[in-house]
Amino acid sequence: MTNRDKSTFFCGTINRIDGNKAYVTIQPVAACLGCAAQSLCASATKRENIIEAELKPGAQLQVNDNVTLKAAPSVGIFSASIAFFIPLAIVVGAIALTVALLGWDEVAGASAGLSAGALWYAGLYICRRALARKLIFEVEET
């Protein structure tokens, strides 16, 4: 859900508090609960998610409090870019490079593309702590 300043909001419940971090459980949205294709869907909003978020200084929140998570618009754009757009460009580029420029057959080109995509995601996994510093959610009381 979004508002006028383009920030994204999610409603959830605090699962655990550790210092200035809160771990918030987000339930599936109402639209997913009534969907006929729910059993076939692989959407992340269909299952329960736990998100690490920053608490505001002086916040008086407890475990099991209902809260709202706020994320800047840049968080969504950055997330989509590193998870979908850049890997797509890498896979397509690797296939084009190997098939068109190096003269490999299509099977070898497809294998190279999939390998390049797998390397990208392995690199994301290795850099997950650095990425977590850029993907910041803030907790707000409801």
Buried (B, 14 or more C-beta within 10 A) or exposed (E): EEEEEEBBBBBBEBBEBEEEEBBBBBBBBEEBEEBEEEEEEEEEEBEEBEBBBBBEEEBEBEEEBEBBBBBBEEBBEBBEEBEEEBBEEBBEEBBEBBBEEEEBEEEBBBBBBEEBBEEBEEEBEEEEEEBEEEBBBBBBEE
